[in-house]
Structures are given as structure tokens and as C-alpha cells.
Amino acid sequence: MDPFENIFYDKMIEICESLDNESLSNLTKTSKKAYETCHGILNERKEEFMAKKLIKETRVLYYILPRFINPETKSVSHVTINKVGKQFIFSQG
């Protein structure tokens, strides 16, 4: 039997919103009702995280790429970008 079966929807939302991401993810894996009720909250958090990550990575590119521009031609020759852990490694050539 699902332990969350008899919990009202509003209370379930309140529980889900109070959990951190890892706990919420674990909860949605343990209960059908929790998944149905809280999966959307988890997806919203994931989308928000990915958007922030993309903004952060884009800022890094805007900061670094101008260093690779040839001032005479105002073009960029081949630039290789590798992400190692939390760092970007740029190389030209």
C-alpha cells in the first residue's frame, strides 16, 4: 500500500516543496502518488538549475572567447573547448 495514498493533494505539495532536491527525487521513486503529485516540482527545479548553469557557462564563453579573436581579421580561428569537471579548458589551433 502506498503510504501517501490518504494524504490530501495540498499537503502533499507542501511536503514536496519543503524537501531538498535529492530527498524529493527519492520520494518520487518510492510512491506512485508522490511521483504523480511532485514530479512537476522536481522538473521545474531541474529546468531552473539547467537554465542557471547555461547562463553561467555562457558568461564564461563571453569572457574567454574575445581572447582568441585575431585583431587584424576580427575572426576566430579554430578554438577547442573542453569541460573538465567544473572548469573549461580552451585551446587554439
C-alpha positions as a printed NumPy array, in Angstrom:
array([[  0.   ,   0.   ,   0.   ],
       [  1.192,   3.498,  -0.858],
       [  1.942,   5.343,   2.41 ],
       [  0.928,   8.648,   0.802],
       [ -2.396,   7.413,  -0.583],
       [ -4.53 ,   9.157,   2.033],
       [ -2.668,  12.466,   2.136],
       [ -4.516,  15.408,   0.593],
       [ -3.066,  16.94 ,  -2.569],
       [ -2.324,  20.326,  -0.914],
       [ -0.474,  18.665,   1.957],
       [  1.486,  16.527,  -0.49 ],
       [  2.547,  19.642,  -2.411],
       [  3.607,  21.255,   0.861],
       [  5.723,  18.2  ,   1.718],
       [  7.337,  18.16 ,  -1.722],
       [  8.147,  21.861,  -1.672],
       [  9.803,  21.529,   1.746],
       [ 12.219,  18.81 ,   0.594],
       [ 15.647,  19.353,  -0.925],
       [ 16.2  ,  18.069,  -4.467],
       [ 17.773,  14.741,  -3.518],
       [ 15.085,  13.926,  -0.937],
       [ 12.34 ,  14.92 ,  -3.378],
       [ 13.85 ,  12.733,  -6.074],
       [ 13.992,   9.785,  -3.677],
       [ 10.396,  10.389,  -2.589],
       [  9.097,  10.347,  -6.171],
       [ 10.779,   6.965,  -6.639],
       [  9.093,   5.4  ,  -3.622],
       [  5.453,   6.33 ,  -4.108],
       [  3.143,   6.485,  -7.103],
       [  1.122,   9.317,  -5.54 ],
       [  4.285,  11.236,  -4.649],
       [  5.505,  10.833,  -8.231],
       [  2.213,  11.984,  -9.726],
       [  1.979,  14.942,  -7.345],
       [  5.594,  16.06 ,  -7.059],
       [  7.28 ,  15.123, -10.319],
       [  6.371,  18.506, -11.806],
       [  8.058,  20.326,  -8.915],
       [ 11.194,  18.251,  -9.441],
       [ 11.172,  19.012, -13.178],
       [ 10.765,  22.745, -12.522],
       [ 13.764,  22.675, -10.188],
       [ 15.804,  20.783, -12.757],
       [ 14.896,  23.256, -15.513],
       [ 15.769,  26.183, -13.242],
       [ 19.122,  24.577, -12.385],
       [ 19.908,  23.903, -16.048],
       [ 18.987,  27.48 , -17.026],
       [ 21.283,  28.904, -14.336],
       [ 24.047,  26.543, -15.424],
       [ 23.639,  27.579, -19.062],
       [ 23.759,  31.274, -18.128],
       [ 26.915,  30.688, -16.101],
       [ 28.607,  28.758, -18.911],
       [ 27.57 ,  31.379, -21.467],
       [ 29.135,  34.108, -19.326],
       [ 32.378,  32.133, -19.267],
       [ 32.35 ,  31.91 , -23.062],
       [ 31.688,  35.642, -23.496],
       [ 34.586,  36.367, -21.165],
       [ 37.096,  33.921, -22.691],
       [ 36.341,  33.899, -26.427],
       [ 37.378,  37.502, -27.13 ],
       [ 40.909,  36.484, -26.16 ],
       [ 41.004,  34.212, -29.197],
       [ 39.919,  36.836, -31.735],
       [ 42.546,  37.857, -34.256],
       [ 42.51 ,  41.68 , -34.104],
       [ 43.571,  42.032, -37.745],
       [ 40.9  ,  39.797, -39.253],
       [ 38.396,  40.088, -36.407],
       [ 37.79 ,  36.382, -36.699],
       [ 38.384,  33.389, -34.518],
       [ 40.461,  30.536, -35.789],
       [ 39.671,  27.062, -34.523],
       [ 39.055,  27.038, -30.782],
       [ 38.655,  23.801, -28.865],
       [ 36.63 ,  23.957, -25.661],
       [ 36.727,  21.061, -23.237],
       [ 34.92 ,  20.954, -19.946],
       [ 36.826,  19.113, -17.259],
       [ 34.884,  18.924, -14.035],
       [ 33.798,  22.476, -13.319],
       [ 36.482,  24.075, -15.491],
       [ 36.632,  24.932, -19.17 ],
       [ 39.89 ,  24.38 , -20.993],
       [ 40.336,  26.475, -24.135],
       [ 42.972,  25.847, -26.757],
       [ 43.55 ,  27.434, -30.112],
       [ 44.854,  25.837, -33.258]])
